[in-house]
Amino acid sequence: MIEMAEFIGRPVSRILETEPFRQWPVERSVHFGLGEPEIIYVFKDHGLELRCSRDLRVSVIFLHPEEYGGFDQSILEIPFSWTRAQVVGRLGAPSKSGDGFIDRILGKQGAWDSFGLPEYTIHVQYAYDADQIHMITLMRNDVVPS
């Protein structure tokens, strides 16, 4: 089993050279927002998206169960089929949580829990209409939204 969090803060080349990721087709783009540019790698057929800082270190990892072909949950410690109670049972009490809501622009947004760890933060977004994981985000603590 691969520990995806081991790639947080590391050079993106590390994940790009690791099996099975090095076999997966990837698209690279640069996003110029309000701050410094963000380099984005999307593994379209495999449900994986990486966001990197200018120095090409991984700052955020998005694991999608359905988008971009769906991430292979067999290499995860936390399966996407888990309920919120199972996630909390495994990771402990969340440091932050939110309820589901409907946004005028984004649409239905499910409840979420964030688990702040010393090295990184795990953010688990649940489905709006089902008690299961919708997306898992791993991020460096210095890029966690407040």
Long-range contacts (C-beta under 8 A, 24 or more apart in sequence): 1-75, 1-76, 1-77, 2-75, 3-77, 4-61, 4-63, 4-76, 4-138, 5-61, 5-119, 5-120, 5-122, 5-138, 7-50, 7-58, 7-61, 8-58, 8-59, 8-61, 8-119, 8-120, 8-138, 8-139, 8-140, 9-57, 9-58, 9-59, 9-119, 9-120, 9-140, 10-57, 10-58, 11-56, 11-57, 11-58, 12-39, 12-41, 12-50, 12-52, 12-56, 12-57, 12-58, 13-56, 14-58, 15-50, 15-58, 16-41, 20-72, 20-75, 21-48, 24-48, 42-68, 43-68, 44-68, 44-69, 45-69, 46-70, 46-71, 46-72, 47-71, 47-72, 58-140, 59-139, 59-140, 59-143, 60-137, 60-138, 60-139, 60-140, 60-143, 61-137, 61-138, 61-139, 62-135, 62-136, 62-137, 63-135, 63-136, 63-137, 63-138, 64-135, 65-133, 65-134, 65-135, 76-136, 78-124, 78-133, 78-136, 79-133, 80-132, 80-133, 80-136, 81-132, 81-133, 82-132, 82-133, 83-131, 83-132, 84-111, 84-113, 84-124, 84-126, 84-131, 87-113, 87-124, 87-133, 88-113, 91-115, 91-122, 95-121, 100-126, 100-128, 110-134, 114-144, 116-141, 116-144
